[in-house]
Amino acid sequence: MYKKIAVEDGLTNVVQELHTAGFHTMPLEDDPLRNVSAIVVKGDGTDILAEEAQFHVPVIHASGRSAEEVVEILRDRLS
């Protein structure tokens, strides 16, 4: 079964790399966020998840990481 990843707006390169790696993505800004396996945020100091604290999935900060690094982190955390 595929893994669905919610990705914050503006991380186009990460979305493309996730698709290449076989993940499905959805915008983090979509409501409601259900059945996601992980969340990828920019990690640039903004707290887009302040109201989303109830999620019990990995949250990956993309700041300072390549798209490939984000995919590898997700593979490790979701395996």
N, C-alpha and C positions, 0 to 999 in steps of 0.2 A: 504494500500500500504506500502511496506517495505521502510525503510530509508537506503540510501547508505552513508557510512562513509569512507572518505579517511584517511588512517592511515600511518604514517611515518614508514619506514623500521626499524625493530628492536623491535617493540612492539607486539611481538607474543602473549604474554599473554593477551593483550588488544583485539587483533583480535579474539582470542578464546572466550573471555568473550562476545564480541559483537555478535558473531555468536550464542552463547548459548542464548543470550537475544533476538534473532530474527532479528538483523541488518545484512545487507549485507555490505561487506567491499571491498575496492580496495586499491592498493598501492598508497600512496601520490605521489610517483615518476612517476606514469603513466601520460601520456600526451595524450589528454587533460583531465583535471579534469572538467567534466560536470555533472550536475544533482546530485551533492553530497549535502547531507543535513548538513554535518558538517565535520570538519577536526580535527584529533587528531595528535599532535606532541609530541616529547619527552619533549620539554621544557627545554632542558639542556643547553641553551645559544646559540645554533646554530640557525640561522635564515633562515631555509629552505624556508620560505614563502616570502622572500624579494621581489621576482619577482611576487608573487601571490597576491599582495595587492588588486586586483580587486574583490576578492571573498567577498561575503556578506553573509557568513554563520558563525556559531560559530566555533571558534578555541579553542580546549581544550588542555591544557598543561598537559601531563601525569606525569611529574616529581614530585616525592613525593606523588603520589596517587596510590592506588591499582587499578587493572583492574575493580573491582566492583564499586569503586568510580567514575571512568571515565564513566562507563555505566549509573550510577545514574545521573551524571551531564548532560549527553546527553539526557536522558529521560526528565529531567526538562527543558532543553533549547529547546527541540523539541516538547514539548507538547503544 
